[in-house]
Amino acid sequence: MRSISVCIALACVVSLASIVPAMSADGEKLAIFTFELYDTSLEGEVRGADPAEAARLEMITDLLRDAYRDQGGYELVDTDAMQERLATMPKLRTCNGCESRLAREVGADQVVTGFVQKISTLILSLSMSVHDAETGNLVRKYNASIRGNTDESWSHGVRYLIRNQLFEEQQ
């Protein structure tokens, strides 16, 4: 009976190991691209792009990058050199896997992309995906609702994902 329990426990450990991506001794190499804005609000259509929202996209991307650095076990690869190229491409959320190809080009094992959908000045949604760079397969998806179009609400949304979802499989 004891050997059966040990076998079951071992099978559970092996199963969990196959679900959580393995990290190399040097750390999983991540390409984290700057979050994008998907503005479906009337305000965006009438007033156009808001520089404050562009700054918020950079801010929440930096918060996410810092969280991965603080967590340890990850090596962030530089994606800054691709900014001009990205500006001429379709949005990463709609490019049918181009994010994985771009991540492979910079030597990443996984790619992290995200976007904020602005429904109105009050209702926004934060979405983030992690894909395997080699296969393009979805590893994990994260979502949070944001109430209010401010620096504080956007940073609260990404901090919520970091605190409650992002590293949960490692805890």
Contacts in CASP RR format, 6 or more apart in sequence:
PFRMAT RR
TARGET T0000
AUTHOR 0000-0000-0000
METHOD contacts of the structure
MODEL  1
MRSISVCIALACVVSLASIVPAMSADGEKLAIFTFELYDTSLEGEVRGAD
PAEAARLEMITDLLRDAYRDQGGYELVDTDAMQERLATMPKLRTCNGCES
RLAREVGADQVVTGFVQKISTLILSLSMSVHDAETGNLVRKYNASIRGNT
DESWSHGVRYLIRNQLFEEQQ
19 169 0 8 1.000
20 169 0 8 1.000
20 170 0 8 1.000
21 28 0 8 1.000
21 110 0 8 1.000
21 132 0 8 1.000
21 139 0 8 1.000
23 73 0 8 1.000
23 74 0 8 1.000
24 109 0 8 1.000
26 75 0 8 1.000
27 72 0 8 1.000
27 73 0 8 1.000
27 74 0 8 1.000
27 75 0 8 1.000
28 73 0 8 1.000
28 74 0 8 1.000
28 75 0 8 1.000
28 109 0 8 1.000
28 110 0 8 1.000
29 74 0 8 1.000
29 75 0 8 1.000
29 76 0 8 1.000
29 77 0 8 1.000
29 107 0 8 1.000
29 108 0 8 1.000
29 109 0 8 1.000
29 110 0 8 1.000
30 68 0 8 1.000
30 74 0 8 1.000
30 75 0 8 1.000
30 76 0 8 1.000
30 77 0 8 1.000
30 108 0 8 1.000
30 109 0 8 1.000
30 110 0 8 1.000
30 111 0 8 1.000
30 112 0 8 1.000
31 76 0 8 1.000
31 77 0 8 1.000
31 79 0 8 1.000
31 102 0 8 1.000
31 103 0 8 1.000
31 106 0 8 1.000
31 107 0 8 1.000
31 108 0 8 1.000
31 110 0 8 1.000
31 111 0 8 1.000
31 112 0 8 1.000
31 133 0 8 1.000
32 61 0 8 1.000
32 64 0 8 1.000
32 65 0 8 1.000
32 68 0 8 1.000
32 76 0 8 1.000
32 79 0 8 1.000
32 111 0 8 1.000
32 112 0 8 1.000
33 61 0 8 1.000
33 79 0 8 1.000
33 82 0 8 1.000
33 86 0 8 1.000
33 92 0 8 1.000
33 99 0 8 1.000
33 102 0 8 1.000
33 111 0 8 1.000
33 112 0 8 1.000
33 113 0 8 1.000
33 114 0 8 1.000
34 57 0 8 1.000
34 58 0 8 1.000
34 61 0 8 1.000
34 79 0 8 1.000
34 83 0 8 1.000
35 57 0 8 1.000
35 60 0 8 1.000
35 61 0 8 1.000
35 64 0 8 1.000
35 113 0 8 1.000
35 114 0 8 1.000
35 115 0 8 1.000
35 116 0 8 1.000
35 128 0 8 1.000
36 57 0 8 1.000
36 91 0 8 1.000
36 92 0 8 1.000
36 93 0 8 1.000
36 113 0 8 1.000
36 114 0 8 1.000
36 115 0 8 1.000
36 116 0 8 1.000
37 53 0 8 1.000
37 54 0 8 1.000
37 57 0 8 1.000
37 115 0 8 1.000
37 116 0 8 1.000
37 118 0 8 1.000
38 91 0 8 1.000
38 93 0 8 1.000
38 115 0 8 1.000
38 116 0 8 1.000
38 117 0 8 1.000
38 118 0 8 1.000
39 45 0 8 1.000
39 53 0 8 1.000
39 117 0 8 1.000
39 118 0 8 1.000
40 117 0 8 1.000
40 118 0 8 1.000
40 119 0 8 1.000
41 118 0 8 1.000
41 119 0 8 1.000
41 120 0 8 1.000
41 121 0 8 1.000
42 120 0 8 1.000
43 118 0 8 1.000
43 120 0 8 1.000
43 121 0 8 1.000
44 50 0 8 1.000
44 118 0 8 1.000
52 151 0 8 1.000
53 116 0 8 1.000
53 118 0 8 1.000
53 149 0 8 1.000
56 116 0 8 1.000
56 151 0 8 1.000
56 154 0 8 1.000
57 116 0 8 1.000
59 151 0 8 1.000
59 154 0 8 1.000
59 155 0 8 1.000
60 116 0 8 1.000
60 126 0 8 1.000
60 154 0 8 1.000
60 155 0 8 1.000
60 157 0 8 1.000
60 158 0 8 1.000
63 155 0 8 1.000
63 158 0 8 1.000
63 159 0 8 1.000
63 162 0 8 1.000
64 112 0 8 1.000
64 128 0 8 1.000
64 158 0 8 1.000
64 162 0 8 1.000
65 76 0 8 1.000
67 162 0 8 1.000
67 166 0 8 1.000
67 167 0 8 1.000
68 74 0 8 1.000
68 76 0 8 1.000
68 112 0 8 1.000
69 76 0 8 1.000
71 167 0 8 1.000
71 170 0 8 1.000
77 103 0 8 1.000
77 106 0 8 1.000
77 107 0 8 1.000
77 108 0 8 1.000
78 106 0 8 1.000
79 102 0 8 1.000
79 106 0 8 1.000
81 106 0 8 1.000
82 102 0 8 1.000
82 105 0 8 1.000
82 106 0 8 1.000
86 92 0 8 1.000
86 102 0 8 1.000
89 95 0 8 1.000
89 98 0 8 1.000
90 98 0 8 1.000
91 115 0 8 1.000
92 98 0 8 1.000
92 99 0 8 1.000
92 113 0 8 1.000
92 114 0 8 1.000
92 115 0 8 1.000
93 113 0 8 1.000
93 114 0 8 1.000
93 115 0 8 1.000
93 127 0 8 1.000
97 131 0 8 1.000
97 136 0 8 1.000
99 111 0 8 1.000
99 113 0 8 1.000
99 131 0 8 1.000
100 111 0 8 1.000
100 131 0 8 1.000
100 132 0 8 1.000
100 133 0 8 1.000
100 134 0 8 1.000
100 135 0 8 1.000
100 136 0 8 1.000
102 111 0 8 1.000
103 110 0 8 1.000
103 111 0 8 1.000
103 131 0 8 1.000
103 133 0 8 1.000
104 133 0 8 1.000
104 134 0 8 1.000
107 133 0 8 1.000
108 133 0 8 1.000
109 132 0 8 1.000
109 133 0 8 1.000
109 134 0 8 1.000
110 130 0 8 1.000
110 131 0 8 1.000
110 132 0 8 1.000
110 133 0 8 1.000
110 139 0 8 1.000
111 130 0 8 1.000
111 131 0 8 1.000
111 133 0 8 1.000
112 128 0 8 1.000
112 129 0 8 1.000
112 130 0 8 1.000
113 128 0 8 1.000
113 129 0 8 1.000
113 131 0 8 1.000
114 126 0 8 1.000
114 127 0 8 1.000
114 128 0 8 1.000
114 129 0 8 1.000
115 126 0 8 1.000
115 127 0 8 1.000
116 124 0 8 1.000
116 125 0 8 1.000
116 126 0 8 1.000
116 127 0 8 1.000
116 146 0 8 1.000
116 154 0 8 1.000
117 124 0 8 1.000
117 125 0 8 1.000
117 127 0 8 1.000
118 124 0 8 1.000
118 149 0 8 1.000
119 125 0 8 1.000
121 148 0 8 1.000
121 149 0 8 1.000
122 147 0 8 1.000
122 148 0 8 1.000
122 149 0 8 1.000
123 145 0 8 1.000
123 146 0 8 1.000
123 147 0 8 1.000
123 148 0 8 1.000
124 145 0 8 1.000
124 146 0 8 1.000
124 147 0 8 1.000
124 148 0 8 1.000
124 149 0 8 1.000
124 153 0 8 1.000
124 154 0 8 1.000
125 143 0 8 1.000
125 144 0 8 1.000
125 145 0 8 1.000
125 146 0 8 1.000
126 142 0 8 1.000
126 143 0 8 1.000
126 144 0 8 1.000
126 145 0 8 1.000
126 146 0 8 1.000
126 154 0 8 1.000
126 157 0 8 1.000
126 158 0 8 1.000
126 161 0 8 1.000
127 141 0 8 1.000
127 142 0 8 1.000
127 143 0 8 1.000
128 141 0 8 1.000
128 142 0 8 1.000
128 143 0 8 1.000
128 161 0 8 1.000
129 138 0 8 1.000
129 140 0 8 1.000
129 141 0 8 1.000
129 142 0 8 1.000
130 138 0 8 1.000
130 139 0 8 1.000
130 140 0 8 1.000
130 141 0 8 1.000
131 137 0 8 1.000
131 138 0 8 1.000
131 139 0 8 1.000
132 139 0 8 1.000
140 169 0 8 1.000
142 161 0 8 1.000
142 165 0 8 1.000
142 166 0 8 1.000
143 161 0 8 1.000
144 157 0 8 1.000
144 158 0 8 1.000
144 160 0 8 1.000
144 161 0 8 1.000
144 165 0 8 1.000
146 153 0 8 1.000
146 154 0 8 1.000
146 156 0 8 1.000
146 157 0 8 1.000
147 153 0 8 1.000
END
